[in-house]
Amino acid sequence: MLLIKNGRVIDNMPGGAGDPGADVLIEGGRIVDISRHIPATGDITVVDAMGAFVTPGLVDMHVHLRDPGYEHKEDIITGAAAAAAGGVTTCCCMPNTSPVADSPEVIRYIIEKARHAPVAVLPYGAVTVGQQGRELTDFAALKAAGAIALSDDGNPVQSAAVMRRAMQEARKNDMLIISHCEDAELAQNFAVNEGRVSRATGLPGRPAIAEEIMVARDAMLAAETGARVHIAHVSTAGSVGIIRKAKAAGVRITAETCPQYFILTEEEIPAQGAMARVNPPLRTREDVDAVITGICDGTIDAIATDHAPHSAEEKARPLADAPSGIPGLETSLALISTFLYHPGHISPEVIVRLTSQNPAAILGIKAGTLAIGAAADVVVFDPEEEWRVDPDMFKSKARNSPFAGMTLRGKVKYTLSRGKIVYRD
């Protein structure tokens, strides 16, 4: 048995806990009691959470674990270790692997390897064969193998006709489609936002409209087909506005953003180069402010990391040639604490909603709660402790964080997965 004492327990789910003075008792990998002054008697491990939040483990809807095929960047085991260090107890991995997770065989490979991981790893299946945007995969077979949703993330489904058929088929199979919203012809593989920095550097820019056109298209297709669509990595003010209007009209649409899009702007590019290259690109201060507003008013349902590790050699290339992506699992919760909670934008309860409760509900998985009887996926998080981001200390294989050297306020102290301590600060 394990007992967490003296923390501020936070959970928004029906039947969950919300008592700031409660203890949490765990036995057999499940939460068996949440009440005040549970005695620490017998053969029991005690975790002192004095001054800390005790919350459900994070459910990260958007990670790239690179396995199979790109294990030099990351693999399921190292990615899961990074997740544990960041308070993530369920991470959902995108299918842009090699081979692509477009078949039951690859889905089963991921699930089998994940049995040895310290946290839950749940795979997405590809929308189209090879993520080529032409032929739909067998949605029913992917679901039967264990795929929890569908995405071609990394590649937008460029054809509206293909996406329409995908939504129709996804609705038949009661599956969520997670959309990487960019018009490929507008976005190309340009490294930076179209704006002041692209003009100053002479680099071709990736315009905001490339994202917004596809968000509008997929919102309209979801309205027409009745399918569920989730918009990945929202980065522009226009996208936030489109999603807000679609929700008001009753469209079955949800959305996520990532810490880089509510913290950093395109002005990081001259200073950090490829270290700040992400996809979609960092935008303007106006976009950052709109994303924060969307988080605060509920337009944006979830915060994910888009953990996208690359090797040092790849990120050392010139900006135009380097791959997009940064490791995010180990810094996300601290960044949320530093830039959203401490400035007063959101409460601890909203953090739980954005990082645990909503993602679990969107995906329809049993996670994101401290309810009695639930799996004991728990984070003990000190919101006040300051620490300096040192990528050399990451569990991830990747080191290319644009937050390197930044002092953050808020630190994961313990992560429990199924009642087992999988990370201790």
CORKA-V528320 format. One record per residue. RES is the residue in one small letter. PHI is phi in whole degrees, 0 to 359 (999 if undefined). PSI is psi in radians with two decimals (* if undefined). Layout:
RES_PHI_PSI ; RES_PHI_PSI
This chain:
m_999_2.72 ; l_222_2.41 ; l_234_2.16 ; i_259_2.09 ; k_241_2.66 ; n_75_0.17 ; g_264_3.04 ; r_263_1.80 ; v_280_2.23 ; i_229_2.13 ; d_202_2.28 ; n_263_-0.12 ; m_284_2.61 ; p_303_2.27 ; g_83_-0.05 ; g_274_-3.13 ; a_262_2.68 ; g_211_0.26 ; d_275_2.04 ; p_291_-0.19 ; g_247_0.27 ; a_271_2.72 ; d_258_2.79 ; v_237_2.11 ; l_254_2.29 ; i_237_2.32 ; e_213_2.39 ; g_61_0.51 ; g_80_0.10 ; r_231_2.76 ; i_279_2.14 ; v_248_-0.30 ; d_200_2.44 ; i_226_1.87 ; s_199_3.05 ; r_278_2.49 ; h_59_0.81 ; i_290_2.21 ; p_288_2.45 ; a_269_1.35 ; t_244_2.74 ; g_73_-2.73 ; d_276_1.52 ; i_220_2.40 ; t_268_2.27 ; v_252_2.26 ; v_251_2.07 ; d_274_1.98 ; a_254_0.48 ; m_307_2.18 ; g_81_0.03 ; a_249_2.76 ; f_277_2.47 ; v_244_1.94 ; t_228_2.91 ; p_299_2.59 ; g_302_2.59 ; l_290_2.52 ; v_249_1.83 ; d_268_1.94 ; m_285_-0.11 ; h_210_1.60 ; v_227_2.67 ; h_244_1.94 ; l_262_-0.08 ; r_66_0.18 ; d_236_2.08 ; p_271_2.79 ; g_106_-0.52 ; y_232_0.79 ; e_294_-0.22 ; h_291_-0.38 ; k_272_-0.76 ; e_189_2.81 ; d_221_3.06 ; i_299_-0.67 ; i_287_-0.80 ; t_290_-0.64 ; g_295_-0.69 ; a_292_-0.60 ; a_295_-0.70 ; a_297_-0.69 ; a_300_-0.82 ; a_301_-0.70 ; a_294_-0.41 ; g_261_0.11 ; g_85_0.16 ; v_270_2.12 ; t_252_-0.16 ; t_222_2.07 ; c_238_2.40 ; c_249_2.06 ; c_258_2.40 ; m_285_2.73 ; p_270_0.11 ; n_279_1.12 ; t_253_-3.01 ; s_224_1.81 ; p_288_2.76 ; v_300_2.54 ; a_281_1.16 ; d_247_0.17 ; s_223_2.74 ; p_301_-0.54 ; e_297_-0.77 ; v_290_-0.68 ; i_301_-0.79 ; r_294_-0.61 ; y_300_-0.81 ; i_297_-0.79 ; i_297_-0.73 ; e_293_-0.78 ; k_295_-0.60 ; a_291_-0.27 ; r_300_-0.42 ; h_263_0.06 ; a_275_2.67 ; p_287_-0.31 ; v_229_2.97 ; a_288_2.33 ; v_237_2.08 ; l_242_2.23 ; p_269_2.58 ; y_264_2.57 ; g_262_2.69 ; a_287_2.59 ; v_285_-0.75 ; t_238_2.70 ; v_299_2.18 ; g_66_0.20 ; q_53_0.64 ; q_267_-0.11 ; g_78_0.29 ; r_244_-1.10 ; e_257_2.26 ; l_292_2.54 ; t_284_3.06 ; d_274_1.63 ; f_301_-0.76 ; a_297_-0.72 ; a_292_-0.69 ; l_296_-0.74 ; k_297_-0.76 ; a_297_-0.55 ; a_283_-0.31 ; g_124_0.07 ; a_292_2.29 ; i_266_-0.22 ; a_193_-3.10 ; l_232_2.46 ; s_198_2.58 ; d_252_0.52 ; d_309_2.43 ; g_104_-0.57 ; n_229_2.13 ; p_290_2.56 ; v_282_1.72 ; q_290_-0.63 ; s_278_2.18 ; a_295_-0.60 ; a_295_-0.74 ; v_294_-0.74 ; m_294_-0.63 ; r_297_-0.80 ; r_297_-0.66 ; a_298_-0.76 ; m_294_-0.69 ; q_298_-0.77 ; e_290_-0.66 ; a_296_-0.67 ; r_295_-0.71 ; k_302_-0.63 ; n_263_0.12 ; d_52_0.94 ; m_237_2.56 ; l_273_2.44 ; i_254_2.22 ; i_258_2.07 ; s_256_2.20 ; h_275_1.76 ; c_269_1.67 ; e_208_2.41 ; d_281_2.01 ; a_296_-0.57 ; e_289_-0.56 ; l_280_-0.69 ; a_284_-0.59 ; q_51_-2.42 ; n_239_0.65 ; f_291_2.56 ; a_272_-0.37 ; v_226_2.82 ; n_297_2.50 ; e_285_1.99 ; g_172_-2.60 ; r_301_-0.77 ; v_290_-0.70 ; s_297_-0.69 ; r_292_-0.69 ; a_291_-0.59 ; t_267_-0.22 ; g_77_0.21 ; l_272_2.53 ; p_294_2.49 ; g_256_2.68 ; r_262_1.81 ; p_285_2.64 ; a_301_-0.61 ; i_297_-0.43 ; a_299_-0.65 ; e_284_-0.80 ; e_293_-0.62 ; i_301_-0.76 ; m_285_-0.59 ; v_299_-0.79 ; a_296_-0.75 ; r_300_-0.83 ; d_288_-0.53 ; a_295_-0.73 ; m_292_-0.70 ; l_294_-0.68 ; a_296_-0.69 ; a_295_-0.70 ; e_286_-0.64 ; t_266_-0.33 ; g_77_0.20 ; a_281_2.86 ; r_265_2.27 ; v_230_2.47 ; h_239_2.19 ; i_270_2.11 ; a_278_2.72 ; h_30_1.12 ; v_294_2.29 ; s_229_-0.13 ; t_237_2.72 ; a_298_-0.67 ; g_298_-0.71 ; s_297_-0.75 ; v_301_-0.77 ; g_295_-0.71 ; i_296_-0.77 ; i_294_-0.70 ; r_300_-0.80 ; k_293_-0.70 ; a_296_-0.72 ; k_297_-0.75 ; a_297_-0.48 ; a_273_0.00 ; g_90_0.18 ; v_293_2.50 ; r_277_1.25 ; i_235_2.40 ; t_230_2.96 ; a_207_2.71 ; e_230_2.78 ; t_226_-3.10 ; c_228_2.75 ; p_307_-0.66 ; q_300_-0.46 ; y_271_-0.20 ; f_249_0.17 ; i_234_-0.95 ; l_264_2.70 ; t_236_3.05 ; e_301_-0.29 ; e_292_-0.22 ; e_288_-0.39 ; i_298_-0.86 ; p_300_-0.57 ; a_278_-0.66 ; q_245_-0.22 ; g_59_-2.31 ; a_298_-0.40 ; m_298_-0.44 ; a_255_0.26 ; r_274_2.04 ; v_225_2.95 ; n_225_2.02 ; p_295_2.88 ; p_285_2.85 ; l_299_2.44 ; r_250_-2.60 ; t_263_2.97 ; r_298_-0.63 ; e_297_-0.68 ; d_293_-0.76 ; v_303_-0.81 ; d_298_-0.68 ; a_292_-0.65 ; v_296_-0.75 ; i_298_-0.75 ; t_299_-0.73 ; g_296_-0.60 ; i_294_-0.80 ; c_291_-0.60 ; d_265_0.06 ; g_88_0.01 ; t_298_-0.73 ; i_266_2.14 ; d_273_-0.48 ; a_214_2.68 ; i_246_2.12 ; a_242_3.06 ; t_261_-0.52 ; d_51_0.73 ; h_308_1.94 ; a_226_1.38 ; p_286_2.56 ; h_223_2.84 ; s_284_2.79 ; a_299_-0.66 ; e_296_-0.70 ; e_293_-0.74 ; k_283_-0.19 ; a_278_-0.13 ; r_292_2.83 ; p_303_2.67 ; l_310_-0.80 ; a_292_-0.36 ; d_254_-0.23 ; a_283_2.64 ; p_286_2.72 ; s_274_2.50 ; g_133_2.61 ; i_221_2.70 ; p_283_2.36 ; g_230_-0.18 ; l_297_-0.61 ; e_271_-0.12 ; t_243_-0.23 ; s_302_-0.92 ; l_296_-0.69 ; a_294_-0.62 ; l_292_-0.70 ; i_299_-0.77 ; s_298_-0.80 ; t_289_-0.73 ; f_254_-0.20 ; l_241_-0.79 ; y_284_-0.95 ; h_294_-0.59 ; p_287_-0.11 ; g_91_0.22 ; h_288_-0.71 ; i_222_2.77 ; s_266_2.95 ; p_302_-0.62 ; e_297_-0.66 ; v_289_-0.61 ; i_304_-0.83 ; v_300_-0.72 ; r_297_-0.77 ; l_286_-0.57 ; t_256_-0.30 ; s_231_-1.10 ; q_296_-0.93 ; n_295_-0.82 ; p_303_-0.73 ; a_297_-0.73 ; a_293_-0.73 ; i_299_-0.70 ; l_274_-0.22 ; g_69_0.65 ; i_247_2.76 ; k_273_1.64 ; a_194_3.07 ; g_78_0.43 ; t_212_2.69 ; l_252_0.43 ; a_297_2.60 ; i_302_2.29 ; g_93_-0.24 ; a_285_2.74 ; a_302_2.42 ; a_277_1.24 ; d_262_1.88 ; v_222_2.52 ; v_239_2.33 ; v_254_2.00 ; f_232_2.10 ; d_273_1.94 ; p_285_-0.19 ; e_257_-0.42 ; e_294_2.31 ; e_262_2.54 ; w_206_2.77 ; r_255_2.28 ; v_289_2.06 ; d_236_1.72 ; p_302_-0.40 ; d_295_-0.28 ; m_263_0.01 ; f_296_2.58 ; k_282_-0.50 ; s_297_2.70 ; k_288_-0.38 ; a_274_2.59 ; r_234_0.01 ; n_271_1.16 ; s_263_2.28 ; p_288_-0.13 ; f_265_0.10 ; a_303_2.33 ; g_85_-0.16 ; m_283_2.45 ; t_269_2.13 ; l_249_2.71 ; r_243_1.80 ; g_132_2.23 ; k_217_2.38 ; v_289_2.20 ; k_258_-0.70 ; y_217_2.51 ; t_234_2.24 ; l_246_2.27 ; s_240_2.08 ; r_53_0.65 ; g_84_-0.03 ; k_256_2.35 ; i_289_1.98 ; v_252_-0.16 ; y_210_2.35 ; r_224_2.20 ; d_293_*
